Amino acid sequence: MAPISCRELSTRLSSLFHGVATTAHAQLSFRRTPGPFRQLTAANGDALLWRLPSAATRDDVAVASLVGHLEHDAARRGHNVVAKDEEEFEDEDDVPPGQRHGARRHHHQDELAARWREIHGRDDWAGLLDPMDPVLRSELIRYGEFAQACYDAFDYDLASRYCGSCKFPRRAFFDGLGMPAAARGYAVSRFLYATSNFRFPNFFSQSRAGAKIWSQRANWIGYVAVSTDEESARLGRRDIAIAWRGTVTRLEWVSDLMDFLRPVADEGIPCPDPEVKVESGFVDLYTDKDPTCRFCKYSAREQVLVEVRRLVAHYTALGEDVSITVTGHSLGSALAMISAYDIAESGANLSNDKRAAVCVYSFAGPRVGNARFKERFEAELGVKALRVVNVHDGVARIPGILLNEGAPAMVRRVAEGLLRVPWCYAHVGVELALDHKRSPFLKDTLDPGCFHNLEAHLHLLDG
């Protein structure tokens, strides 16, 4: 260490305070807890003198001692500023993205019970989306994690005899996924299975293990879960959550969406209007069954309706408020829309003179039905839907690229009513648009699969 002369004192002091200011700013931006600051004791002062070279003069020693005291005082002031600001830091929206969700959930857990109907879409989320309401943000992420659990629990291993099934037993589902909060808050009451004659690439996984496989026709497609007593107290109601699995890997299934609309009444859904139509591939997956298969002897539709009716009847008989929250990503979003509509249309949410509110939290979902389906879904049945989409994701723009809710009303009426064009689609619900290119935490990419990724959507919600 070179001796410090008196001539260098002013330069040294100015750089000292500049450095302290920079350090304090860095701590405010990136640190959760301040680093330890060492008190300048007599022993530390002696150590400082000991580090000076033998050639140092008495004046230089005095200057070095002064600098050491100034460093200590400035650091202590910086520590106090950081500690004070971090008390405010916990309550602001400047929390780093990786830590936001847990802090926010804890901070707003008491508020949710009083506001659950508003968060569930009673007013179509008016005033909650821009800026994003923190309670709604927390709930969207929570249900998005339920949808992500469908991917994480699915067995993709083609060499396994259990390929196409769930990796974990129903009673240990959330524990097996390492989701302790969900395990404490919800109990999975039923797994859902599906089969289909419609081709969905990368959706139905079939094992190569031959005759030893668990099922020749069925695939695990989602689950029904119900909130525990403790979680119901936090939520303000008994919540029935339904999560649907979407497509597994890339987006080859997009090419299969260019199909005709089909009246829902033709598929056994009790709709009085034959003009209410949905995409044929989606409704086929939802309603198809195989009497020879143990797991898909009953269709996915029958499985979910039976379970929802049972749970609604049980908890409304106890006098509880009940909600039904359906979620899914990609193709799972389409199934979530159809199943939520079906629950309301068939009256599965009605029991003991009480009606359970039905809401969909959809992620990166395609269009599902025509304009008449939209009217029946929203205005006549009162089902609420919030669609979370990345504006760069092409899946949210199909099917119905040309004839959709954005086309003039006259054009749509002529195309669907007079010309009977079978691919006039309309999105349902309220859209929450995200843009990954505006996030400082995500790198830009040309891969459309990344635009569609569920975890990217959840990161954008959290960030």
RAGI-V404475 format. One record per backbone hydrogen bond with DSSP energy under -1.0 kcal/mol. CO is the residue of the C=O (numbers start at 1). NH is the residue of the N-H. If there is no record, write none. Layout:
co->CO nh->NH
co->CO nh->NH
This chain:
co->6 nh->9
co->8 nh->12
co->9 nh->13
co->10 nh->14
co->11 nh->15
co->12 nh->16
co->13 nh->17
co->14 nh->18
co->15 nh->19
co->16 nh->20
co->17 nh->21
co->18 nh->22
co->19 nh->23
co->20 nh->24
co->21 nh->25
co->22 nh->26
co->23 nh->27
co->24 nh->28
co->25 nh->29
co->26 nh->30
co->27 nh->31
co->39 nh->41
co->41 nh->45
co->42 nh->46
co->43 nh->47
co->44 nh->48
co->45 nh->49
co->46 nh->50
co->47 nh->51
co->53 nh->56
co->57 nh->61
co->58 nh->62
co->59 nh->63
co->60 nh->64
co->61 nh->65
co->62 nh->66
co->63 nh->67
co->64 nh->68
co->65 nh->69
co->66 nh->70
co->67 nh->71
co->68 nh->72
co->69 nh->73
co->70 nh->74
co->71 nh->75
co->72 nh->76
co->73 nh->77
co->74 nh->78
co->75 nh->79
co->76 nh->80
co->77 nh->81
co->78 nh->82
co->79 nh->83
co->80 nh->84
co->81 nh->85
co->82 nh->86
co->83 nh->87
co->85 nh->89
co->86 nh->90
co->88 nh->91
co->96 nh->99
co->99 nh->103
co->100 nh->104
co->101 nh->105
co->102 nh->106
co->103 nh->107
co->104 nh->108
co->108 nh->112
co->111 nh->115
co->115 nh->119
co->116 nh->120
co->117 nh->122
co->118 nh->121
co->121 nh->124
co->123 nh->126
co->125 nh->128
co->128 nh->133
co->133 nh->137
co->134 nh->138
co->135 nh->139
co->136 nh->140
co->137 nh->141
co->138 nh->142
co->139 nh->143
co->140 nh->144
co->141 nh->145
co->142 nh->146
co->143 nh->147
co->144 nh->148
co->145 nh->149
co->148 nh->152
co->149 nh->153
co->153 nh->167
co->155 nh->164
co->157 nh->160
co->158 nh->208
co->160 nh->163
co->161 nh->214
co->162 nh->165
co->164 nh->220
co->165 nh->155
co->170 nh->173
co->172 nh->176
co->173 nh->177
co->174 nh->179
co->175 nh->178
co->179 nh->183
co->180 nh->184
co->181 nh->185
co->182 nh->186
co->185 nh->228
co->187 nh->226
co->190 nh->224
co->192 nh->221
co->192 nh->222
co->194 nh->219
co->200 nh->203
co->200 nh->204
co->202 nh->248
co->209 nh->212
co->210 nh->213
co->219 nh->194
co->221 nh->245
co->222 nh->192
co->223 nh->243
co->224 nh->189
co->224 nh->190
co->225 nh->241
co->226 nh->187
co->228 nh->232
co->229 nh->233
co->230 nh->234
co->231 nh->235
co->232 nh->236
co->238 nh->323
co->239 nh->227
co->240 nh->325
co->241 nh->225
co->242 nh->327
co->243 nh->223
co->251 nh->254
co->252 nh->255
co->253 nh->256
co->254 nh->257
co->257 nh->259
co->260 nh->280
co->262 nh->278
co->263 nh->266
co->264 nh->267
co->264 nh->269
co->265 nh->268
co->269 nh->271
co->273 nh->276
co->276 nh->264
co->277 nh->370
co->278 nh->262
co->279 nh->283
co->280 nh->284
co->281 nh->285
co->282 nh->286
co->283 nh->287
co->284 nh->288
co->286 nh->301
co->290 nh->293
co->296 nh->290
co->299 nh->303
co->300 nh->304
co->301 nh->305
co->302 nh->306
co->303 nh->307
co->304 nh->308
co->305 nh->309
co->306 nh->310
co->307 nh->311
co->308 nh->312
co->309 nh->313
co->310 nh->314
co->311 nh->315
co->312 nh->316
co->313 nh->317
co->315 nh->320
co->316 nh->319
co->321 nh->238
co->322 nh->357
co->323 nh->240
co->324 nh->359
co->325 nh->242
co->326 nh->361
co->327 nh->244
co->328 nh->363
co->329 nh->332
co->330 nh->334
co->331 nh->335
co->332 nh->336
co->333 nh->337
co->334 nh->338
co->335 nh->339
co->336 nh->340
co->337 nh->341
co->338 nh->342
co->339 nh->343
co->340 nh->344
co->341 nh->345
co->342 nh->346
co->343 nh->348
co->347 nh->350
co->349 nh->356
co->351 nh->354
co->354 nh->351
co->357 nh->324
co->358 nh->384
co->359 nh->326
co->360 nh->386
co->361 nh->328
co->362 nh->388
co->363 nh->330
co->368 nh->279
co->369 nh->426
co->370 nh->374
co->371 nh->375
co->372 nh->376
co->373 nh->377
co->374 nh->378
co->375 nh->379
co->375 nh->380
co->376 nh->381
co->377 nh->383
co->384 nh->360
co->385 nh->430
co->386 nh->362
co->387 nh->432
co->388 nh->364
co->389 nh->434
co->390 nh->393
co->394 nh->397
co->395 nh->398
co->398 nh->367
co->403 nh->425
co->404 nh->407
co->408 nh->412
co->409 nh->413
co->410 nh->414
co->411 nh->415
co->412 nh->416
co->413 nh->417
co->414 nh->419
co->415 nh->421
co->422 nh->261
co->430 nh->387
co->432 nh->389
co->434 nh->391
co->435 nh->438
co->436 nh->439
co->447 nh->450
co->448 nh->452
co->453 nh->457
co->454 nh->458
co->455 nh->459
co->456 nh->460
co->457 nh->461
co->458 nh->462
co->459 nh->463
